[in-house]
Amino acid sequence: MAYNHLFSPIKIGSVEIPNRIALMPMGVLSPRMMNRDGSYTKDGADYYIERAKGGTGLIITGIAPIPPGEFLPSIVNNPATYTENTKYLADGVHKYGSKVFIMISAMSGRAGTPGGIAPSALPNVWNPKELQREMTADEIRQYIEWFAIGAKAAKDAGVDGVEIHAVHEGYLLDQFAISSFNKRTDEYGGPLENRLRFAVEAVQAVKDRCGKDFPVSLRYSVKSYTKGFNRGAVPGEEFEEFGRDYEESKKAARILQDAGYDMLDCDNGTYDAWYWPHPPVYMPKALNLEDVALIKKEVDIPVICAGRFDDPDLADRSIAEGRIDMMGMGRPLLADPQLPIKFREERLDDIRPCISCHFGCLARIVQFDYEKMALKDISCALNPRCGMENHYNITKAGTKKKIAVVGGGIAGMEAARVCALRGHEVDLYEKKDVLGGIFIAAAAFDFKDDDRRLIEWYRKQMKDTGVHVLLQTEFKPEDKEGYDEIFVATGANERKLPVPGFGQPSVRYAVDVLQNQNIQDQNVVIVGAGLTGCELAYDLARKNKKVTLVETCPTILNVEGLSASNYNCLRDLMDYYKVDILKNSKVIKYEDGKAYIETTTYNEPNINDRAFNQSLQGIHRDVKPVDADTIVVSVGYVSNRELYDTIKADNVHLLGDAEKPSNLMGCIWSAYTMCLNI
């Protein structure tokens, strides 16, 4: 068997887990997936059961809130119905030999609704002008009782343990634990032992109510990587820790173990450094491993390591060396719930990789669907079936058809894959000599190895599903007569800018730059601060280029559905590498190696919506020349509908960027959904 250490059993308290792979908790709060009592509906439970079916040893659910209230579900709303409803989840996970822990949470504190509770009066994460109020001691004791009630309800349902969302990610109990956030003078403030009292009394209350043998895990952030309120530290940055440092973390881990916790489920960060607990593609792989290994030396209980940790060789070796006890994965198990089985069978090329985009998971779970008047479901940009396990299954078609897919980008390959799996005969036309389309350029950054793995996965899927791929073959209008259905996925073309001087060879467009990776000049001006423009700015700046980023809007990264984690990380990285960002700006001409940039300023207020200066100038435009050895234009795309408009008919379907320029999630979801009905 491959990866003997990874697939060996381990005990957490009194419960034996069949292997060392754990699903990390991720929020599942939509009403289709979670009941008002905090239990999971059948759809919500099936989402977890699918991961157990795929071989995950320990399922740790997303947060089950304990504070009762109007807006969020809560176990405390009705513990009896919670217990009854949760039996389906427990039984379903156990059917596949896995174990399940319920994460119970006191929720967000200063990372929640402005004006809510916190250990002390603190600025809200999302609206720093608003202060949270300090909790009373009686409120703290009420929360501790709720933890006990929630844990007992979960135990009575047959779950194997609970995880207390405590000293982690800058949530409420973590704010109590950190001296910069906790300014209390009572028994819950001051020295470390007092600041951990909330978390200590929570586990003691659970053990008193559920028995000493009932396992209780703790979600734990080893180090905060926080420079101040709303200020995170990027990898490699020298900074003074505002939150929990290594020495205090070692002491805290020992105190928490002695209090009765049976496991530490570890990563790093706070809401102020949100890209550590929710690392986007710009963060390193296995970024928390060294820190978690440090804590492993301090405790005798098992520790899980999570955070872009999807390498089974590294996990197996780290377990064998005693550096960690379990491998924690969140998003990779959303992208491919069969991942553990594929690890065990050494079918690594068959794994659909997570690309750390957060569009379908972390960002989506807090988006509001105004048609349904509810939060959206958790899912995955690459796997539309995630969260829809019994609704979006690929089934055999009633009638076998001959299908043409025109365009070998991601949308085209997804359409071809689904149609082939449904039993259709599929021809995939690609006029170039390779599959991948525009995503080849998007995946060219050296930090996007998972994007390149995704392209290879799709190419393998074409072979494995029997799609007939015709490279260097252009689909002609007359070819349509031979097909029952035609999918046009011809992508989009880069938008051009008619700026004086932009016809020079030193003015290039994003796709060309991404594909060739050959900018040698020192001074680079990038026009367009969308996602691609900002990623180019970061990439070139870290390669020691002097980068100026020019954006016509008053803000940058105006990308719908972008996670705050990705946004904050990219912003902080551009700051760290000294990218000069000019907003409300445009290049009006380019000559003699200089970009002439016009910037418009307005009477923008200060943080308190008052005048920023003593004398205001209204709308003012200023032009300055900026050295530009190279200009890179990244201002979006225009759909290529030429073929579709020529052959338009009832059996001709437009999808992907050819329909509307979108992100990867839009391309894959539209192709998947459309082809389920063919």
C-alpha positions in Angstrom: 0.0 0.0 0.0 1.3 3.5 -0.8 1.9 6.0 1.9 1.8 3.6 4.9 2.2 6.3 7.5 -0.6 8.5 6.0 -2.9 5.5 5.9 -2.2 4.2 9.4 -4.8 4.6 12.1 -4.5 7.1 15.0 -6.4 7.6 18.2 -7.8 11.0 19.2 -8.7 10.5 22.9 -10.8 7.3 22.9 -11.7 7.3 19.2 -9.6 5.6 16.5 -9.4 7.3 13.1 -8.8 4.9 10.2 -6.2 7.1 8.5 -4.3 10.4 9.0 -6.4 12.5 6.5 -8.8 15.0 7.9 -11.4 17.2 6.2 -10.8 20.7 7.5 -13.9 22.7 8.7 -15.3 25.1 6.1 -18.5 27.1 6.5 -21.8 25.4 5.4 -24.5 27.9 6.5 -27.0 28.1 3.6 -30.6 27.1 4.5 -30.5 24.4 1.8 -27.7 22.7 3.7 -28.1 23.7 7.3 -31.3 23.7 9.5 -32.2 26.4 11.9 -31.1 24.2 14.8 -27.5 24.0 13.4 -27.9 20.5 12.1 -27.3 19.6 8.5 -30.1 18.9 6.1 -29.9 15.8 3.9 -28.1 17.8 1.2 -25.7 19.2 3.8 -25.0 15.8 5.3 -24.5 14.2 1.9 -21.8 16.8 1.1 -19.8 15.4 4.1 -20.7 11.8 3.5 -19.3 12.1 0.0 -15.9 13.0 1.4 -16.1 10.0 3.8 -17.0 7.8 0.8 -13.9 9.1 -0.9 -11.7 7.8 1.9 -11.2 10.7 4.3 -10.5 9.3 7.8 -11.9 12.2 9.9 -14.6 14.6 8.8 -14.6 17.9 10.8 -17.7 19.8 9.9 -17.9 23.5 9.3 -19.0 25.8 12.2 -22.2 24.9 14.1 -22.9 28.3 15.8 -23.9 28.2 19.5 -25.2 31.7 20.1 -29.0 31.7 19.5 -30.3 34.5 17.3 -32.4 35.6 14.5 -30.0 35.5 11.6 -27.8 32.4 12.1 -28.6 28.8 12.9 -27.7 27.6 16.4 -27.6 24.2 18.2 -29.0 26.1 21.2 -32.2 26.9 19.2 -33.4 23.3 19.7 -30.9 20.7 20.9 -33.4 17.9 20.7 -34.1 18.4 17.0 -30.4 18.9 16.4 -29.7 15.5 17.8 -32.4 13.8 15.8 -31.4 15.5 12.5 -27.7 14.8 13.0 -28.1 11.0 13.2 -28.3 10.8 9.4 -24.9 12.5 9.1 -23.2 10.4 11.8 -24.6 7.1 10.4 -23.7 8.1 6.8 -20.1 8.9 7.7 -19.8 5.7 9.8 -21.1 3.6 6.9 -17.8 4.3 5.1 -15.6 3.6 8.1 -14.8 7.3 8.8 -15.3 9.4 11.9 -17.0 12.7 12.3 -16.4 15.7 14.7 -18.7 18.6 14.8 -17.1 22.1 15.1 -19.0 24.2 17.6 -18.3 27.9 17.5 -18.8 31.1 19.5 -18.5 32.8 16.2 -16.7 35.9 15.1 -16.4 38.7 17.7 -14.8 41.7 15.9 -14.9 39.8 12.7 -18.7 39.7 12.8 -21.5 42.2 12.6 -20.3 45.8 13.5 -21.4 46.7 17.0 -21.4 43.1 18.3 -19.4 41.5 21.1 -15.7 41.2 21.6 -13.4 40.7 24.6 -12.8 44.4 24.8 -13.9 47.5 22.8 -12.2 46.8 19.5 -12.5 48.0 15.9 -14.6 45.9 13.6 -12.5 44.0 11.0 -14.7 45.0 8.0 -15.7 48.5 9.2 -12.9 49.8 11.5 -15.0 53.0 12.2 -17.3 50.8 14.2 -16.4 49.4 17.7 -17.4 46.1 19.1 -18.6 46.2 22.8 -16.9 44.3 25.6 -18.6 41.1 26.7 -19.7 40.8 30.4 -18.5 37.9 32.5 -22.0 36.6 32.7 -22.2 36.5 28.9 -18.9 34.5 28.8 -20.3 32.0 31.3 -23.5 31.8 29.2 -21.4 30.9 26.1 -19.5 28.2 28.1 -22.9 26.7 29.0 -23.9 26.8 25.3 -20.7 24.9 24.4 -21.7 22.2 26.8 -25.2 22.0 25.5 -24.0 21.9 21.9 -21.5 19.2 22.5 -24.0 17.0 24.4 -26.5 17.3 21.6 -23.8 16.3 19.1 -22.7 13.3 21.3 -26.3 12.1 21.6 -26.6 12.1 17.8 -23.7 9.6 17.6 -20.9 11.8 16.4 -17.5 10.8 17.5 -16.3 14.1 19.0 -16.4 17.9 18.8 -14.0 20.6 17.8 -14.1 23.9 19.7 -13.5 26.8 17.4 -11.3 28.6 20.0 -7.8 29.8 19.7 -7.9 30.3 16.0 -8.0 32.8 13.1 -8.9 35.8 15.2 -12.4 34.5 16.1 -14.0 35.4 19.4 -12.1 33.0 21.7 -8.8 33.8 19.9 -9.4 37.5 20.5 -9.6 36.7 24.2 -6.3 34.8 23.9 -4.3 37.6 22.3 -3.1 40.5 24.5 -3.4 43.1 21.8 -7.1 42.4 21.5 -7.9 41.6 25.2 -7.6 44.6 27.5 -9.8 43.2 30.2 -8.9 43.6 33.9 -11.1 40.7 35.2 -10.3 37.0 35.4 -10.6 36.7 31.6 -7.8 39.3 30.9 -4.2 40.0 31.8 -1.8 37.1 31.9 -1.9 34.3 29.4 -3.6 31.9 31.8 -6.5 34.3 32.2 -6.7 35.1 28.5 -7.1 31.3 27.8 -9.6 30.9 30.6 -12.6 31.1 28.2 -11.2 28.2 26.0 -10.2 26.2 29.1 -13.6 26.5 30.8 -15.3 25.6 27.5 -13.5 22.2 27.3 -14.0 21.6 31.0 -17.7 22.2 30.6 -17.9 19.9 27.6 -16.0 17.1 29.4 -18.3 17.5 32.5 -21.4 17.2 30.4 -20.2 14.6 27.9 -17.7 12.5 29.9 -13.9 12.6 30.1 -13.6 10.0 27.3 -15.6 12.2 24.7 -12.9 13.6 22.4 -12.6 17.4 22.1 -10.3 18.9 19.5 -9.2 22.6 19.4 -8.9 24.6 16.3 -5.5 26.4 16.9 -3.5 29.1 15.1 0.1 28.7 16.0 1.2 32.2 15.1 -0.9 35.2 14.2 1.3 36.8 11.4 -0.4 40.1 12.3 1.2 43.5 12.3 -1.8 45.4 13.6 -5.5 45.9 13.1 -6.2 45.1 9.4 -2.6 44.5 8.8 -1.2 41.1 7.9 2.4 40.1 7.3 3.4 38.4 4.0 5.8 35.4 3.9 9.4 36.5 4.4 8.5 39.9 5.8 10.3 41.1 8.9 7.8 42.5 11.4 6.9 42.8 15.0 4.1 40.3 16.0 0.9 42.1 17.1 -0.8 38.8 17.9 0.5 35.4 19.2 4.2 34.7 18.7 6.1 31.4 18.9 7.0 31.5 22.6 3.5 32.4 23.8 2.1 29.8 21.4 4.2 27.0 23.0 3.0 28.0 26.4 -0.6 28.2 25.2 -0.5 24.8 23.6 0.7 23.2 26.9 -2.0 25.0 28.9 -4.7 23.9 26.5 -3.5 20.3 26.5 -3.5 20.2 30.3 -7.0 21.6 30.3 -8.3 18.5 28.6 -8.1 19.1 24.8 -7.4 15.8 23.0 -6.1 17.3 19.7 -4.8 20.5 18.2 -6.1 21.3 14.7 -3.5 23.8 13.5 -2.8 26.5 11.0 -1.9 30.2 11.3 -3.2 33.7 11.1 -6.1 36.0 12.1 -8.8 37.9 10.3 -6.3 40.7 10.1 -3.9 38.3 8.2 -6.7 36.3 6.7 -4.6 34.8 3.9 -2.7 32.6 6.4 -5.7 30.5 7.5 -7.2 30.7 4.0 -4.2 30.8 1.8 -4.7 31.9 -1.8 -2.6 30.8 -4.8 0.0 33.5 -3.9 0.9 31.8 -0.6 3.4 28.9 -0.5 2.4 25.2 -0.4 2.3 23.6 3.0 2.9 27.1 4.4 2.1 26.1 8.0 4.1 22.9 8.3 7.2 24.2 10.0 5.1 26.1 12.6 2.9 23.2 13.3 6.0 20.9 13.7 7.2 23.4 16.3 4.1 23.0 18.4 4.1 19.2 17.9 7.3 19.2 20.0 5.5 20.9 22.9 2.5 18.5 23.3 1.7 14.8 23.6 -1.7 15.0 21.9 -2.1 14.6 18.2 -1.7 17.7 15.9 -3.2 18.3 12.5 -1.4 20.5 9.9 -3.5 22.3 7.3 -2.9 25.1 4.8 -2.3 24.3 1.0 -1.2 20.9 2.2 -2.0 18.4 -0.6 1.2 16.5 -1.2 0.9 12.9 0.1 4.7 12.3 -0.1 5.4 15.3 2.1 2.5 14.3 4.5 3.7 10.7 4.8 7.3 11.7 5.4 6.3 14.4 8.0 4.1 11.9 9.9 6.9 9.3 9.8 9.4 11.8 11.2 7.0 12.7 14.0 6.6 16.3 12.9 2.8 16.1 12.6 0.2 13.5 13.2 -2.5 14.2 10.5 -2.8 15.9 7.2 -5.6 18.5 7.0 -7.2 19.4 3.8 -10.2 21.6 3.0 -10.5 22.9 -0.5 -8.6 19.9 -2.2 -11.4 17.6 -0.9 -14.0 19.9 -2.3 -12.3 19.8 -5.8 -11.9 16.0 -5.6 -13.7 14.1 -2.9 -12.1 10.9 -4.1 -8.6 12.3 -3.4 -7.7 9.9 -0.5 -8.6 6.9 -2.6 -6.5 8.2 -5.4 -3.6 8.8 -3.0 -3.9 5.2 -1.8 -4.0 3.8 -5.3 -1.2 6.2 -6.5 -3.4 7.7 -9.1 -2.1 11.2 -8.6 -2.6 12.2 -12.2 -6.3 11.5 -11.8 -6.7 14.1 -9.0 -8.6 17.2 -10.0 -6.4 19.8 -8.2 -7.6 22.8 -6.1 -6.2 26.0 -7.6 -6.7 28.1 -4.4 -9.0 30.6 -6.0 -11.7 30.6 -3.3 -14.4 31.6 -5.8 -16.7 28.6 -5.1 -16.0 28.1 -1.4 -14.8 30.8 0.9 -16.2 33.7 -1.1 -19.4 32.0 -2.1 -20.6 31.0 1.4 -21.1 34.6 2.4 -22.7 35.8 -0.8 -26.4 36.5 -0.7 -28.8 35.0 -3.4 -31.5 37.7 -3.8 -33.7 35.3 -5.9 -33.8 32.8 -3.1 -33.3 35.4 -0.3 -30.7 33.2 1.3 -26.9 32.6 1.6 -25.4 30.7 -1.2 -24.2 27.1 -0.8 -20.6 26.0 -0.4 -19.3 24.6 -3.6 -16.1 24.5 -5.8 -15.2 26.5 -8.8 -13.8 23.4 -10.5 -16.4 20.9 -9.2 -20.0 22.1 -9.6 -21.3 18.9 -8.0 -19.8 19.9 -4.7 -22.7 20.6 -2.4 -25.1 19.2 -5.0 -24.0 15.5 -4.6 -27.5 14.1 -5.3 -28.7 16.8 -7.7 -25.8 17.3 -10.2 -24.8 13.8 -10.9 -23.6 12.9 -14.4 -26.0 10.2 -15.7 -26.2 8.3 -19.0 -28.2 10.1 -21.7 -31.4 8.5 -22.9 -30.3 9.0 -26.6 -26.8 8.8 -27.8 -25.9 11.8 -29.9 -23.0 12.9 -32.1 -21.6 16.1 -30.6 -19.1 18.7 -31.8 -17.3 20.9 -29.3 -15.5 23.8 -30.9 -12.6 25.2 -28.8 -10.2 23.3 -26.6 -10.1 25.7 -23.7 -11.4 24.8 -20.2 -15.0 25.4 -21.1 -14.7 23.3 -24.2 -12.9 20.5 -22.5 -15.4 20.5 -19.6 -18.3 20.3 -22.1 -16.6 17.4 -24.0 -15.8 15.6 -20.7 -19.4 15.7 -19.4 -20.9 14.8 -22.8 -18.6 11.8 -23.2 -19.3 10.6 -19.6 -23.0 10.7 -20.5 -22.4 8.3 -23.4 -22.3 10.7 -26.4 -19.8 10.5 -29.2 -17.8 13.7 -29.0 -15.4 15.5 -31.4 -13.4 18.3 -29.9 -12.0 20.8 -32.5 -9.0 23.0 -31.6 -7.3 25.1 -34.3 -4.1 25.3 -32.3 -1.7 22.3 -31.7 -2.4 22.1 -27.9 -5.4 22.0 -25.6 -5.9 24.6 -22.9 -6.9 27.8 -24.6 -6.4 31.1 -22.9 -5.9 29.3 -19.6 -2.4 28.3 -20.7 -1.4 31.9 -20.4 -3.3 32.4 -17.1 -1.4 29.4 -15.7 2.0 30.6 -16.7 3.0 32.3 -13.5 5.5 30.2 -11.5 3.2 30.3 -8.5 0.3 28.7 -10.5 1.6 25.1 -10.7 -1.9 23.8 -9.7 -3.4 25.7 -12.7 -1.0 23.8 -14.9 -1.9 20.5 -13.2 -5.5 21.3 -13.9 -4.8 21.7 -17.6 -3.0 18.3 -17.6 -5.9 16.8 -15.7 -8.3 18.0 -18.4 -6.0 16.7 -21.2 -6.0 13.3 -19.5 -9.7 13.4 -19.1 -10.1 13.8 -22.9 -8.1 10.6 -23.4 -9.8 8.7 -20.5 -13.3 9.6 -21.6 -12.8 8.8 -25.2 -13.2 12.3 -26.6 -11.9 12.4 -30.3 -9.6 15.4 -30.2 -8.8 17.1 -33.5 -5.9 19.5 -33.0 -4.9 22.0 -35.6 -8.3 21.6 -37.1 -10.7 24.5 -37.7 -14.4 23.9 -37.5 -16.0 25.1 -40.8 -19.6 26.2 -41.0 -20.4 23.4 -43.3 -19.2 20.9 -40.7 -22.3 21.5 -38.6 -24.4 19.2 -40.7 -22.8 16.1 -39.3 -23.7 16.7 -35.7 -26.8 16.5 -33.5 -25.5 19.2 -31.0 -22.7 21.7 -31.3 -21.1 23.6 -28.5 -19.2 26.8 -29.5 -16.5 27.6 -26.9 -14.3 29.9 -29.1 -13.3 32.0 -26.1 -12.5 35.7 -26.2 -9.9 38.1 -27.6 -8.0 40.7 -25.7 -9.4 44.2 -25.7 -7.1 46.7 -27.4 -6.5 50.4 -26.5 -6.3 53.2 -29.1 -3.8 55.3 -27.2 -1.2 57.4 -29.2 2.1 55.5 -29.2 0.6 52.1 -28.3 1.6 50.7 -31.7 5.3 50.4 -30.7 6.9 47.0 -30.1 7.5 47.9 -26.4 3.7 48.0 -25.9 2.6 44.5 -25.3 -0.6 42.7 -24.2 -1.0 40.5 -21.1 -1.4 37.1 -22.9 1.8 37.7 -24.9 3.7 38.6 -21.7 2.3 35.6 -19.8 3.1 33.1 -22.5 6.6 34.3 -23.1 7.7 35.5 -19.6 10.5 37.5 -21.3 10.3 41.1 -19.9 13.9 42.1 -19.3 13.4 45.9 -19.0 13.5 47.6 -15.6 10.6 50.1 -15.8 7.2 48.5 -16.5 3.9 50.2 -16.6 0.8 48.0 -16.4 -2.5 49.4 -17.7 -5.4 47.8 -16.0 -5.6 46.7 -12.3 -8.0 43.8 -12.6 -6.9 40.4 -11.4 -4.5 39.7 -14.2 -3.0 43.1 -14.1 -2.4 43.0 -10.4 -1.0 39.4 -10.6 1.4 40.7 -13.3 2.4 43.7 -11.2 3.1 41.4 -8.2 5.0 38.9 -10.3 7.2 41.5 -12.1 7.9 43.5 -8.9 9.1 40.4 -7.0 11.5 39.9 -10.0 13.0 43.4 -9.1 11.2 45.4 -11.8 10.0 48.9 -11.0 6.3 48.5 -11.6 3.6 51.2 -12.0 0.0 50.0 -12.1 -2.5 52.3 -13.8 -6.3 52.0 -13.2 -9.1 54.2 -14.4 -11.4 53.3 -11.5 -11.1 54.7 -8.0 -10.3 51.2 -6.7 -8.4 48.2 -8.0 -9.3 44.5 -8.2 -12.9 45.1 -9.1 -13.6 41.4 -9.5 -17.0 40.0 -8.7 -16.8 37.2 -6.2 -13.2 37.7 -5.3 -12.5 36.5 -1.7 -11.2 39.0 0.8 -8.4 36.6 1.5 -7.1 36.7 -2.1 -7.8 40.5 -2.3 -5.9 41.3 0.9 -3.0 39.0 0.1 -2.5 40.5 -3.3 -2.8 44.0 -2.0 -0.3 43.3 0.8 2.2 41.6 -1.6 2.1 44.6 -4.0 2.7 46.9 -1.0 5.6 44.7 0.1 7.2 44.7 -3.3 6.6 48.5 -3.7 4.3 48.5 -6.7 3.3 52.1 -7.4 -0.5 52.1 -7.9 -2.2 55.0 -9.7 -6.0 55.0 -9.4 -8.4 57.3 -11.2 -5.7 57.3 -13.9 -5.1 56.6 -17.6 -2.2 56.6 -20.0 -3.0 59.4 -22.6 0.1 58.9 -24.7 3.4 57.0 -24.9 6.5 58.5 -26.5 10.3 58.6 -26.0 10.1 55.8 -23.4 7.7 57.6 -21.1 4.1 56.9 -20.4 2.1 60.1 -19.8 -0.4 59.3 -17.1 -3.3 61.5 -16.3 -4.6 61.2 -12.8 -7.9 62.7 -11.6 -8.3 63.6 -7.9 -11.5 64.3 -6.1 -12.5 65.7 -2.7 -12.3 62.3 -1.1 -13.1 62.3 2.6 -11.0 61.0 5.4 -12.0 57.8 7.3 -14.6 59.7 9.3 -16.3 61.1 6.1 -14.9 64.6 6.8 -12.6 66.9 4.8 -9.2 65.4 4.2 -7.5 68.9 3.8 -8.0 72.4 5.0 -8.3 73.7 1.4 -10.2 71.6 -1.2 -9.5 71.6 -4.9 -12.5 69.8 -6.3 -12.0 67.7 -9.5 -8.4 68.2 -10.5 -6.4 66.5 -13.4 -2.7 66.2 -13.4 -0.4 64.6 -16.0 3.0 63.2 -15.2 5.5 61.3 -17.3 6.6 57.9 -15.9 9.6 55.9 -17.3 8.3 52.9 -19.2 10.7 50.6 -21.0 7.7 48.3 -21.4 4.0 48.9 -21.2 1.7 45.9 -20.6 -2.0 46.3 -21.4 -4.5 44.2 -19.4 -7.9 45.6 -19.9 -10.1 42.6 -20.3 -11.6 40.6 -23.2 -14.2 40.7 -25.9 -16.2 37.5 -26.7 -15.4 35.8 -30.0 -18.9 34.9 -31.4 -18.0 34.9 -35.1 -18.6 31.2 -35.6 -21.7 31.1 -33.4 -23.3 34.0 -35.3 -22.6 32.2 -38.6 -24.1 28.8 -37.6 -26.6 29.9 -35.1 -29.5 27.3 -34.7 -31.5 25.5 -32.0 -28.9 22.8 -31.6 -25.9 25.2 -31.4 -25.0 26.3 -27.9 -22.7 29.1 -26.9 -20.6 28.7 -23.7 -17.6 29.9 -21.7 -15.9 33.2 -22.6 -17.5 33.1 -26.1 -20.8 33.7 -24.3 -19.5 36.2 -21.8 -15.9 36.7 -20.5 -15.8 35.2 -17.1 -13.5 33.5 -14.6 -12.7 29.7 -14.5 -15.7 29.0 -12.3 -18.1 30.7 -14.8 -16.7 28.7 -17.7 -16.8 25.3 -15.9 -20.2 25.7 -14.3 -21.9 26.9 -17.5 -20.4 24.0 -19.5 -21.2 21.4 -16.8 -24.8 22.6 -16.3 -25.6 22.9 -19.9 -24.2 19.4 -20.8 -26.2 17.6 -18.0 -29.3 18.2 -20.1 -28.0 17.1 -23.5 
